[in-house]
Amino acid sequence: MDLGMRGRRALVIGGSSGIGLATAGLLLKEGAEVTIAGRDSGRLDAARAQLQAETGTAPATAVLDQSDPAALAAFIAGMGEVPLHALVCAAGGSRRSAFEDLTDEAWLENYEFNILGTVRAVRAFLPALRRAGDARVVLLGAVSARQPTAHQVVSNVHKAGVLALAKTLAIELAPDGIAVNSVSPGRALTPLWQNRAAQMSRDEGISEAEVLARASADIPMRRFGTAEEVAVMVAFLAAPVAAYVTGQGVAVDGGWQRAV
């Protein structure tokens, strides 16, 4: 399927690894003009080289912290008056901890990154999205927003906020021709889960393979997803072909979420 992305400008925040990187690759293959943004210049350079090798086209890169209003303002000033057709907010994180061990500082730090950073990014790029006339915004959430898991309370709470944010923005921005959706991965074998499995392996004295097998047991497809499998949905929602889809929280989780 041709997604209709040829010649359209897309920005993927959190595009140097995981789902963001895979999404950038798909958009490049579809002919979009892609910029990947992240906080680490070294990781961005490595991602740029990887994407060029895989797609034959190198994305633009930008060192950008979405939680820093000054950095966002500087980046937008450098853009000029060009339109932005697709904004993908794939930056995010999680903190594995029991509820009673979390301090106020831990809650606020994660909120700044997962919620307020996304709010700031969308707000900052609204003029460029409005200039496009038919723009798309895709926010990365998590299935745990609807099916909470133990020791992930910060992520559970804040990813539920991402769902509510997307739904609200979809209502408010529809008159501007901007569609807003969120994608909720289940357990996908991204760097976040690879690092978590390594830590759990050390903590529990079992192999990483055993950690992953245990975490797959309640997934109907009995395996983790891949970044590329999630990115297919993100790229679709970022494209013109998804013109009548807005305000949705789409799970890509191998059937893990049980809610109706």
N, C-alpha and C positions, 0 to 999 in steps of 0.2 A: 504494500500500500504506500502511495505517495502521501506523506503527511502535509505537504504544502509548505514546507519550511524554507524552500530555496530563496535565498536573498534576505531572509528575515533575521533580525538581530536578537540574539539570546544571551542572557547572562546567567551563569550557574554559580551561585555562591556556595562554597563548599565543594568546588569542582575538582579538587586535586586528588581525591581518593573516593573509594566506595561508590555509593549510588550516584553521587554528583559527577564523578569521573565517568562512569558508565553512561549517564545521561548525556553528558557533553559529547561522548563518542557517537551516540546515536544521532544527535542533532547535527553534528558535522557530516555524517554520512548522508543525511537528508538535505544537505546543501545550505544549512544555516550559517550565519556569521556568528561564531560563538566566542564568548569571553568566559574564562574560568577565573574565579576569584577565591582567595583564601588568605590565611594569615602567615603562611610559611613560604617564602620565596623559593627555597630549595625544593620543596614538594611540588610547587607549581611548575618549576622548570622540568622536573622529572615527569610530571603529568603531561606537559606540553609535548615532550619528546615521545612519550608513549602514544599519545593520540595521533601525532603526525605519522608514526610508524604504522598504526592500526588503520587509519582512515585516509592517509595521503594528504591531509590538510592539518595545519597547525592552528590551534586556537590562539587568540590573544590571551594574555594573562594580566592579572591585577592583584597586587598585594592589598588586601582589604579585610578589615575587621568589621563585620556588620553591627557589632555592638558599640562601635565608636562613631558618634555622630559627626565628628570633625573629619574622620577618614571618608565617610560616606559623602559628605559635602564636597570634599576635595576631588573625589572620583567623579562625581556628577558634573562638577565644574569643567573637568577635562573632557567630558563627553560632548559638550556643546548642546546644540538643539536637535540632535538626532533622535528618532523614535526608538523605543525598546519594545519589541514584539513579545518577548517571553522572559519572565523572571522566575527562576527556579531557586528557592531557598532550601538548600540541602545541608547547610551547616547545622550542627546540633551535637548534643552529647548526653551522657547519662552518668549517673553516679550510683553504683551498687552499694547499698547500705540498708541496714535495718532502720526503721523509722526513729526509734529512740536514740540512735547514735548520730542523727543529723542535727547540726547546729543551724541557727538562723543564717549564719554566713553561708553555709552550704546551700541552703534553699535560695538565698538571694543570688549567689553566684550562678547557679543553674538557671534561675529565672532570667537573669540578665542575658544569658547566652541563648537560651531556647525560645523565650517569649519576646522579651523586649528587643533583642537583636533583630528578630524577624519583623516585629512591628516597625522598627526604625528603617529597615531596608525597604519594606513595601512603601512606607510613607515617603522616603527619600526619592524613590524611583517613580512615584505616581505621575509627575509631569511628563516624563519620557514615555510611560505606558499610555497615557492619554493621547500623546502625539501619534501613537501607532494607530489608534482608532479601533483596533480589534485585538487587543493584547490578551495575554494569558499569564496568570500567576499560579505557580504550583508550590505548595508548602509541604515539606517532608515531616510527617508525624510518626506515629507508631501504633500498632494494633493494641498495645498496652493501654492506650487511652480509653478503649472500650472493654478490654479484658485485662484488668490490672494483674500484675504479678508481684509476688513478695520480693522485698529488698530492692524494688525499683520504684519506690513511692514518688521520688522527685520526678522521674521521667513520666510515670503514670499521670501525675497531676498536670505537669506542664504540657505533655503531648495532648491531653484533653483540651487544654487551652488553645493549642494549634488548630484543632478541629473547629472549635467555636470561632476562632479568629477567621478561618477560611469561610465559614458559613456567613458570618456577619459581613465580611468584605464583599462576598458574592452579591449580597443584597444591595449594598451601598454603591458598588462600582459598576453594576450592570448598566446603568444609564450611560456610562462612558464607554461601553463596548468592551469592558474588561471582565473576563471570566476568571474566577478564582476557585481552585480546588486544592484538596490535600490528598496525599498518598500515604497510606499507613503500612509500612513493611511489617511483616511478622519477624520471624527469626531468619535473618539473612546473613550469610557468611561474609560480612564486611570487616574491615580492620577493627571496628568497635567490638564485634563478637569474637574475633580472633584473639584480641587482647584480653577480653573477659574470660574466654576459655582457658587461656594460659594462666591467668591469675587463679581461677578456680582449681585448675590442675595442681598448682603449687599449694593452695590452701588445703585441699582435700586429699592430696597424695594419690590422685588417680591420673590417668593419661588424659590428654586433651581429646583424643578420640572418644574416650568414655564420657567425658563432659558433653560433647556434642551429641553423642548417641542418646544420652539421657534427656537432653533438651529437645530432641526430635521425637521422643516417644509419644507425645500428645498432639503431634501435628499429623493430620490425616494422610498427608503425602509422605510422612516418615523421613523427611530430610529438611535441611536448611535450604532456603532459596539462595539465589545468587544476586549480586548487585545488578547484573544485566537484566535479570527477570523483573526486577522492580523498575529499572530504568525504562523498560518498554512502556509501562503505564505512565510514567512521568513525561516522557517524550510525547506520547499521544495527547495528554492533557495540555501540553505546552504548544500544541500545533493548531492551525486553523481548522483541521478536520473535526476537532472537538468543540465546535462553535456553540452547540446547544447544551453543553455539559458545564454546570457551574454550581458551586455550593456543596460539592460532594466530598465525602471522605472515603476514598477507595482503598480497600484492604488488598494487599498482595502478600498472602501469608500461607499458601498451601492448605487453606481450610481451617487454620488454627482458631480463628475467632468464631465463637459459637453463637453470638448474638444474632437475632433475627432482624 
